[in-house]
């Protein structure tokens, strides 16, 4: 398994990181399950099929809560 498996998580929560985005670069964040546990990943799109990972870390409490709320919706 790889960190990119986060994108296959059907319960992942993805959103635009507005506080760190600029006019030149939109940053996205995703909270999802990986082999490492729940992970918070920040990335940008640098091409049609290419991503640039900026940061990845284990999810904090508020992130886990967001993820669990999303799971309950399904």
N, C-alpha and C positions, 0 to 999 in steps of 0.2 A: 504494500500500500504506500501511497505517496500523499503529500499534502494536497495535491490537486484533486484527490478523491472527495474533498470538501464540496466540490461542485456537483457531485452525484448524490449528495444528501438531499432527499426530497423535503426535509424539514428545515433546511438551511434558511437563514434570514440574511438577505442581501440588501444593501442600501448604499446610497451615495454619501460619502464622507464630506459633507458640505463645509465643515470647519477647516479642512485641510486641502480642499480643492481650490484650483485657481482657474482663470480664464483659459490658460494654456493646457492645464492638466486636470482632468476629473479623476478623483480618487474614489474607489469603491471599497466597501468593507463587506465581509461575509462572516457569519457565525455558523459553524456547522461541525458535524461529527467527522472525526478522522481516527486513524489507528492510535493517535496520541491522546484522544479524548476530544472534548469540545474545544475548538480553536477559533480565534479571531484573526482573520487574514485581511490585510489591506493591500490593494493592488491597483494598477492602472492598465489601460489597454494601450499598447504601443503599436498595434497593427490589427488587421481584421481577425487574425487567429493567434495573436501573440499578447501575452500578459507579462507585466513586470511586477513581481512581488516586492512590496515595500517593507512589510513587517508581518510576522506571524507569532502568535503567543497563545498560551492557554487562556480560555475565556474567563473573564472576571465574573463575579456574582451577578451583576446586572445583565451581563450577556447571556448567562445560563438562563436567567429568568425570561429574557426575550425569546430564547430558543424554545424553552418549555411551553411558553404561551403559544408560540407558533405551532408546535406539535399538537396541542390540544385543539387547534382549529381544524385539524384533519382527522 
